[in-house]
């Protein structure tokens, strides 16, 4: 996988991280679920980039 494709995957996961983090915070009104959500996204993105 070339560098441009890896960067594209990271950008693809950055949008849900920003928007989804705000939605998760609005629903739970706590930072702990946001950190869990962001960690799961980071692990998923890392798995796709590592392939």
TORSEBA-497099 format. One record per residue: residue in one letter; x, y, z of N, C-alpha, C, O, CB in turn; residue number from 0. Coordinates in steps of 0.1 Angstrom, whole numbers. Glycine has a CB too. Layout:
BEGIN
<rec resn="A" n_x="X" n_y="Y" n_z="Z" ca_x="X" ca_y="Y" ca_z="Z" c_x="X" c_y="Y" c_z="Z" o_x="X" o_y="Y" o_z="Z" cb_x="X" cb_y="Y" cb_z="Z" resi="NUM"/>
...
END
This chain:
BEGIN
<rec resn="X" n_x="8" n_y="-12" n_z="0" ca_x="0" ca_y="0" ca_z="0" c_x="9" c_y="12" c_z="0" o_x="18" o_y="13" o_z="8" cb_x="-10" cb_y="0" cb_z="12" resi="0"/>
<rec resn="X" n_x="6" n_y="22" n_z="-9" ca_x="15" ca_y="33" ca_z="-10" c_x="11" c_y="44" c_z="1" o_x="1" o_y="43" o_z="7" cb_x="14" cb_y="40" cb_z="-24" resi="1"/>
<rec resn="X" n_x="19" n_y="54" n_z="2" ca_x="18" ca_y="64" ca_z="12" c_x="5" c_y="72" c_z="10" o_x="-2" o_y="75" o_z="20" cb_x="30" cb_y="74" cb_z="12" resi="2"/>
<rec resn="X" n_x="1" n_y="76" n_z="-2" ca_x="-11" ca_y="84" ca_z="-4" c_x="-23" c_y="76" c_z="0" o_x="-33" o_y="82" o_z="5" cb_x="-12" cb_y="88" cb_z="-19" resi="3"/>
<rec resn="X" n_x="-23" n_y="63" n_z="-2" ca_x="-35" ca_y="55" ca_z="2" c_x="-36" c_y="55" c_z="18" o_x="-47" o_y="55" o_z="23" cb_x="-34" cb_y="41" cb_z="-4" resi="4"/>
<rec resn="X" n_x="-25" n_y="53" n_z="24" ca_x="-24" ca_y="53" ca_z="39" c_x="-29" c_y="66" c_z="45" o_x="-37" o_y="67" o_z="54" cb_x="-10" cb_y="50" cb_z="44" resi="5"/>
<rec resn="X" n_x="-25" n_y="77" n_z="39" ca_x="-29" ca_y="90" ca_z="43" c_x="-44" c_y="92" c_z="41" o_x="-51" o_y="98" o_z="49" cb_x="-21" cb_y="102" cb_z="36" resi="6"/>
<rec resn="X" n_x="-49" n_y="87" n_z="30" ca_x="-63" ca_y="88" ca_z="27" c_x="-72" c_y="80" c_z="37" o_x="-82" o_y="85" o_z="41" cb_x="-66" cb_y="82" cb_z="13" resi="7"/>
<rec resn="X" n_x="-67" n_y="69" n_z="41" ca_x="-74" ca_y="61" ca_z="52" c_x="-74" c_y="69" c_z="65" o_x="-84" o_y="69" o_z="72" cb_x="-67" cb_y="47" cb_z="54" resi="8"/>
<rec resn="X" n_x="-63" n_y="75" n_z="68" ca_x="-62" ca_y="83" ca_z="81" c_x="-72" c_y="95" c_z="80" o_x="-78" o_y="98" o_z="90" cb_x="-48" cb_y="88" cb_z="83" resi="9"/>
<rec resn="X" n_x="-73" n_y="101" n_z="69" ca_x="-82" ca_y="113" ca_z="67" c_x="-97" c_y="107" c_z="68" o_x="-105" o_y="114" o_z="74" cb_x="-80" cb_y="120" cb_z="54" resi="10"/>
<rec resn="X" n_x="-99" n_y="96" n_z="62" ca_x="-112" ca_y="90" ca_z="62" c_x="-117" c_y="87" c_z="77" o_x="-129" o_y="88" o_z="80" cb_x="-113" cb_y="77" cb_z="54" resi="11"/>
<rec resn="X" n_x="-107" n_y="83" n_z="85" ca_x="-111" ca_y="81" ca_z="99" c_x="-110" c_y="93" c_z="108" o_x="-115" o_y="93" o_z="119" cb_x="-101" cb_y="70" cb_z="105" resi="12"/>
<rec resn="X" n_x="-104" n_y="104" n_z="103" ca_x="-103" ca_y="117" ca_z="111" c_x="-117" c_y="124" c_z="111" o_x="-120" o_y="130" o_z="121" cb_x="-93" cb_y="126" cb_z="104" resi="13"/>
<rec resn="X" n_x="-125" n_y="123" n_z="101" ca_x="-138" ca_y="129" ca_z="100" c_x="-147" c_y="123" c_z="111" o_x="-153" o_y="131" o_z="118" cb_x="-144" cb_y="128" cb_z="86" resi="14"/>
<rec resn="X" n_x="-149" n_y="110" n_z="112" ca_x="-157" ca_y="105" ca_z="122" c_x="-152" c_y="107" c_z="136" o_x="-159" o_y="108" o_z="146" cb_x="-159" cb_y="90" cb_z="120" resi="15"/>
<rec resn="X" n_x="-138" n_y="109" n_z="137" ca_x="-133" ca_y="111" ca_z="150" c_x="-137" c_y="125" c_z="155" o_x="-140" o_y="127" o_z="167" cb_x="-117" cb_y="110" cb_z="150" resi="16"/>
<rec resn="X" n_x="-137" n_y="135" n_z="147" ca_x="-140" ca_y="149" ca_z="151" c_x="-155" c_y="150" c_z="153" o_x="-160" o_y="155" o_z="163" cb_x="-136" cb_y="159" cb_z="140" resi="17"/>
<rec resn="X" n_x="-163" n_y="146" n_z="143" ca_x="-178" ca_y="147" ca_z="144" c_x="-183" c_y="137" c_z="154" o_x="-192" o_y="141" o_z="163" cb_x="-184" cb_y="145" cb_z="130" resi="18"/>
<rec resn="X" n_x="-179" n_y="125" n_z="154" ca_x="-184" ca_y="115" ca_z="163" c_x="-180" c_y="118" c_z="177" o_x="-188" o_y="114" o_z="186" cb_x="-179" cb_y="101" cb_z="159" resi="19"/>
<rec resn="X" n_x="-168" n_y="123" n_z="179" ca_x="-165" ca_y="127" ca_z="193" c_x="-174" c_y="137" c_z="199" o_x="-177" o_y="136" o_z="211" cb_x="-150" cb_y="132" cb_z="193" resi="20"/>
<rec resn="X" n_x="-178" n_y="147" n_z="191" ca_x="-188" ca_y="156" ca_z="196" c_x="-201" c_y="150" c_z="199" o_x="-208" o_y="154" o_z="209" cb_x="-189" cb_y="168" cb_z="186" resi="21"/>
<rec resn="X" n_x="-206" n_y="141" n_z="190" ca_x="-218" ca_y="134" ca_z="192" c_x="-218" c_y="126" c_z="205" o_x="-228" o_y="126" o_z="213" cb_x="-222" cb_y="126" cb_z="180" resi="22"/>
<rec resn="X" n_x="-207" n_y="118" n_z="206" ca_x="-206" ca_y="110" ca_z="218" c_x="-206" c_y="118" c_z="231" o_x="-212" o_y="114" o_z="241" cb_x="-193" cb_y="101" cb_z="218" resi="23"/>
<rec resn="X" n_x="-199" n_y="129" n_z="231" ca_x="-199" ca_y="138" ca_z="243" c_x="-213" c_y="144" c_z="245" o_x="-217" o_y="145" o_z="257" cb_x="-189" cb_y="149" cb_z="241" resi="24"/>
<rec resn="X" n_x="-220" n_y="147" n_z="235" ca_x="-234" ca_y="153" ca_z="237" c_x="-243" c_y="143" c_z="242" o_x="-252" o_y="146" o_z="250" cb_x="-239" cb_y="158" cb_z="223" resi="25"/>
<rec resn="X" n_x="-241" n_y="130" n_z="239" ca_x="-250" ca_y="120" ca_z="243" c_x="-247" c_y="116" c_z="258" o_x="-256" o_y="115" o_z="266" cb_x="-249" cb_y="107" cb_z="235" resi="26"/>
<rec resn="X" n_x="-234" n_y="114" n_z="261" ca_x="-231" ca_y="109" ca_z="274" c_x="-227" c_y="120" c_z="284" o_x="-226" o_y="118" o_z="296" cb_x="-219" cb_y="99" cb_z="273" resi="27"/>
<rec resn="X" n_x="-224" n_y="132" n_z="279" ca_x="-219" ca_y="143" ca_z="287" c_x="-208" c_y="140" c_z="297" o_x="-207" o_y="144" o_z="308" cb_x="-231" cb_y="148" cb_z="296" resi="28"/>
<rec resn="X" n_x="-198" n_y="132" n_z="291" ca_x="-187" ca_y="128" ca_z="299" c_x="-175" c_y="126" c_z="289" o_x="-178" o_y="122" o_z="277" cb_x="-189" cb_y="115" cb_z="307" resi="29"/>
<rec resn="X" n_x="-163" n_y="128" n_z="293" ca_x="-151" ca_y="126" ca_z="284" c_x="-147" c_y="111" c_z="283" o_x="-140" o_y="108" o_z="273" cb_x="-140" cb_y="134" cb_z="289" resi="30"/>
<rec resn="X" n_x="-151" n_y="103" n_z="293" ca_x="-146" ca_y="89" ca_z="292" c_x="-151" c_y="81" c_z="280" o_x="-143" o_y="75" o_z="273" cb_x="-151" cb_y="82" cb_z="305" resi="31"/>
<rec resn="X" n_x="-164" n_y="82" n_z="277" ca_x="-169" ca_y="75" ca_z="264" c_x="-162" c_y="81" c_z="252" o_x="-160" o_y="74" o_z="242" cb_x="-184" cb_y="76" cb_z="263" resi="32"/>
<rec resn="X" n_x="-159" n_y="94" n_z="252" ca_x="-152" ca_y="100" ca_z="240" c_x="-138" c_y="94" c_z="239" o_x="-134" o_y="91" o_z="227" cb_x="-151" cb_y="115" cb_z="242" resi="33"/>
<rec resn="X" n_x="-131" n_y="92" n_z="250" ca_x="-118" ca_y="86" ca_z="249" c_x="-119" c_y="72" c_z="244" o_x="-110" o_y="67" o_z="236" cb_x="-111" cb_y="87" cb_z="262" resi="34"/>
<rec resn="X" n_x="-129" n_y="64" n_z="249" ca_x="-130" ca_y="50" ca_z="244" c_x="-134" c_y="50" c_z="229" o_x="-128" o_y="42" o_z="222" cb_x="-142" cb_y="43" cb_z="252" resi="35"/>
<rec resn="X" n_x="-143" n_y="59" n_z="225" ca_x="-146" ca_y="60" ca_z="211" c_x="-134" c_y="63" c_z="202" o_x="-132" o_y="57" o_z="192" cb_x="-157" cb_y="70" cb_z="208" resi="36"/>
<rec resn="X" n_x="-126" n_y="73" n_z="206" ca_x="-115" ca_y="77" ca_z="199" c_x="-104" c_y="66" c_z="198" o_x="-98" o_y="64" o_z="188" cb_x="-108" cb_y="90" cb_z="205" resi="37"/>
<rec resn="X" n_x="-103" n_y="59" n_z="209" ca_x="-93" ca_y="48" ca_z="210" c_x="-97" c_y="37" c_z="200" o_x="-89" o_y="31" o_z="193" cb_x="-92" cb_y="42" cb_z="224" resi="38"/>
<rec resn="X" n_x="-110" n_y="33" n_z="200" ca_x="-114" ca_y="23" ca_z="191" c_x="-112" c_y="27" c_z="176" o_x="-108" o_y="19" o_z="168" cb_x="-129" cb_y="20" cb_z="193" resi="39"/>
<rec resn="X" n_x="-115" n_y="40" n_z="173" ca_x="-112" ca_y="45" ca_z="159" c_x="-97" c_y="44" c_z="156" o_x="-94" o_y="41" o_z="145" cb_x="-118" cb_y="59" cb_z="158" resi="40"/>
<rec resn="X" n_x="-89" n_y="48" n_z="166" ca_x="-75" ca_y="48" ca_z="163" c_x="-70" c_y="34" c_z="161" o_x="-61" o_y="32" o_z="152" cb_x="-67" cb_y="54" cb_z="175" resi="41"/>
<rec resn="X" n_x="-74" n_y="24" n_z="169" ca_x="-70" ca_y="10" ca_z="167" c_x="-75" c_y="5" c_z="153" o_x="-68" o_y="-2" o_z="147" cb_x="-76" cb_y="1" cb_z="178" resi="42"/>
<rec resn="X" n_x="-87" n_y="8" n_z="149" ca_x="-93" ca_y="4" ca_z="136" c_x="-85" c_y="10" c_z="125" o_x="-81" o_y="3" o_z="115" cb_x="-107" cb_y="8" cb_z="135" resi="43"/>
<rec resn="X" n_x="-82" n_y="23" n_z="126" ca_x="-74" ca_y="30" ca_z="115" c_x="-60" c_y="24" c_z="115" o_x="-55" o_y="22" o_z="104" cb_x="-73" cb_y="45" cb_z="118" resi="44"/>
<rec resn="X" n_x="-54" n_y="21" n_z="126" ca_x="-41" ca_y="15" ca_z="127" c_x="-41" c_y="1" c_z="120" o_x="-31" o_y="-3" o_z="114" cb_x="-36" cb_y="14" cb_z="141" resi="45"/>
<rec resn="X" n_x="-52" n_y="-6" n_z="122" ca_x="-53" ca_y="-19" ca_z="116" c_x="-53" c_y="-19" c_z="101" o_x="-47" o_y="-27" o_z="94" cb_x="-65" cb_y="-27" cb_z="121" resi="46"/>
<rec resn="X" n_x="-61" n_y="-9" n_z="96" ca_x="-62" ca_y="-7" ca_z="81" c_x="-49" c_y="-2" c_z="75" o_x="-45" o_y="-7" o_z="65" cb_x="-73" cb_y="3" cb_z="78" resi="47"/>
<rec resn="X" n_x="-42" n_y="7" n_z="82" ca_x="-29" ca_y="12" ca_z="77" c_x="-18" c_y="2" c_z="78" o_x="-9" o_y="1" o_z="69" cb_x="-25" cb_y="25" cb_z="85" resi="48"/>
<rec resn="X" n_x="-19" n_y="-7" n_z="88" ca_x="-8" ca_y="-17" ca_z="89" c_x="-8" c_y="-28" c_z="78" o_x="2" o_y="-34" o_z="76" cb_x="-9" cb_y="-24" cb_z="103" resi="49"/>
<rec resn="X" n_x="-20" n_y="-30" n_z="72" ca_x="-21" ca_y="-40" ca_z="62" c_x="-12" c_y="-37" c_z="50" o_x="-12" o_y="-44" o_z="40" cb_x="-35" cb_y="-42" cb_z="57" resi="50"/>
END
